[in-house]
Structure formats: structure tokens, C-alpha cells
């Protein structure tokens, strides 16, 4: 069981690493493909769209096929699509295969989480926490280590490196004989009650804004850094994303934070204040201060992420459906946040993007404070 659980965690890290590895390379990729920042931002955005839709559809997929077949096929296809995408220097060819690849990612993540919760049902909460930490760490590995490999060799090598490791994981899962599962069938009408209650709609709104703001800054930061620091390397850009590691620590110490602030709601409000402060710190012109800004920015985001998820789960008994919708709004915000800010960043610049991000977060803060009666946990 230990080897299987380790393989699941490693595969989760690898999947998120491959998903987010191109983000710090946006400026270089835009030059390589000779496209605008609006177009290059679609590399990540197009990968998030299936993640937004998957929670509504995964039940139907897993109902027809075995978990083992879905997992192995998705890992193999995801890796092959990435390797093929790197072969031809045409942006739309690359983007098309990134989209095909992105169709596999929700299946991989859903199968991994399902498998992890089934092989050790006595420690479900602990395993889910480890899984969330692994996916967060995967985003960090992809951004930082991918940037380093890109500087050391090339961006082709960096993406192929993660893809080849994914092929290895597919082979290792093939060695396990019994990976079956019997998931619950989900109907779309089961989600409708969540759109009739204000307490759920407000949380979904805040979750959407939260990840929209997060992705808007992370997606266009490489362009800004390239503009103000002409000789900056891919490794240096990747290192700015070290602040992403705060997501792991925020998850581990969220219990102590709740005790300190005396409630989950108060902790969420604190997280939003930190998030807003991080947005303003991004207005810096000092490279060293960007490290500080990223730690503050990411800390605020992940505190909110942990608390919003908990508030939703404490507000319903149908946790599976609620979490599915949570992820839908979460990744929808990320998909829009990877593209739309590119338009006002191009016309109004980085300072406007950061201030507008802070304004959106402030609106979420006001909304939560106005309806705090719904979240007395």
C-alpha cells in the first residue's frame, strides 16, 4: 500500500507540474511562437477549462470504464500529446495538443483522488489533505523546476521531461492488478439546489473571484518581470514563484490559524486582507521585494482556499456534489483569469492589473462581511 500511495502522490505532483510548467515561460514562448500575450496565455487557460467542467461530468465517465483503464490511458495520452505538441514550431498546433492533453488531466486527478480514498478509507481526511498538498506542490515544481530546466536545456526539454516521467507512472500503475472502483452516478439536476440558496452562491462567487485574481497575477507576472528586468533569466522568473510553497504550509497550519482568529469566518477575512496586501506589494519595482510579495499574495489566497472549502462542506451534507461545484467555479475563475486580464494589462499596464485585482478581492471581502450571518462556523 505504501508504494501505491507514494505513486499516487508522485503522479498528482507530476500532473500539476506539467499543467503549470509553461506559465513562467510565457514571455519566451510568445517570442518563440511569435504571438501576442493574449494568445500565449491560452496555453494555461485552455487547460483549465476541462478542469472546470470535469466535476459535473466525471461520474458518467467513471461509470462506464474501470478506474485502472481510465488512469493508465489518460496518463499515456497526456504524455504523448505533450511530446507531439513540442515537435512543430506552430503555436496553434501546440495549443491544439495542449487542449487534447487537458482533456486527460481531470480524468487523471479524479482517478487518483478516488483511488487514494478507497485504498485507505480509515484515513480519508488525512489522505485528502496530503493530496491537496501534493497538487499545490506540483504547481510549484512545474513553475520553478520547469524554468530551471528551460534555462539549462530548453523549454522543449522541460516539458518532455515531465511527459516522460508521466509515461513511467502509467507503466507502474499497469503493474497493479486490483484498482477497481464503483463510483456514484451523478445527475446534473442534483446540482440545482445549490443555485437556489444565497449562502452557496456567495461562496461560489468568492471562489471564482479568488482564483481569477490569483491566475491573473501569476499569468502576466513573467511579462512584467521581462519588461522591467531586461536580463532576467527563466530560472530567476521561476524562483519568484517560491511563494507558491506557502500553499502547503497554509494547509498544514490552517487549524492553528482558526484557533487564533477564533472562527473560520474571521480567518477568511484575514486571508482576504493578506491577499489584498499581496496585490499591492506586486506594484514594487524591486526584484527582491517580488519574492516577499509572492509569499504574501499566495498566503492570502491559500488561506481563503482552505476556509472557503471548509465553509462549503460545513453548510451541506452532500459534500461530493458541493465539492464538485466548488471546483467548477474555482477552475472557471482560473480559466478566465488566465486570459481576460491580458486585455487590460496590454492597454493599462501592470499597475492597473494589480490595483484592479485588489479591488475585486475587496468586493469579495465586503460581500462576505455583509452576509456573515450565513457562516457562523
TAUR-V721399 format. One line per field, one symbol per residue. psi: psi as a letter, one per 30 degrees, with the letter a starting at -180 (. if undefined). A space follows every 50 residues. Layout:
BEGIN
psi->???
END
This chain:
BEGIN
psi->eeeeeeeeeeeeeeeeeeefefefgeeeeeeefhllfeefffeeefffee fefefffeeeefeflleeeeeeeeeeeeeeeeeeefekhkefeeeefeee efffeeeeeeeeeeeefefiffheeeeeeeeeeeeeeeeeeeeeeeeeee eedlfeeeeeeeeeeeeeeeeeeffkejhllilkkkkefffeffgfkeee eeeeeeeeeefeeeeeeeefeeeeeeefjegkleeeeeffgfffffeeee eegeeeeeeeffleeeeeeeeeeeeeeeeeffflgkeefeeeeeeeeeee efeeeeeeeeeeefflfieeeeeeeeeeeefeeeeeffeefeefeeefle eeeeeeeeeeeeeeeeeeeehfffhi.
END
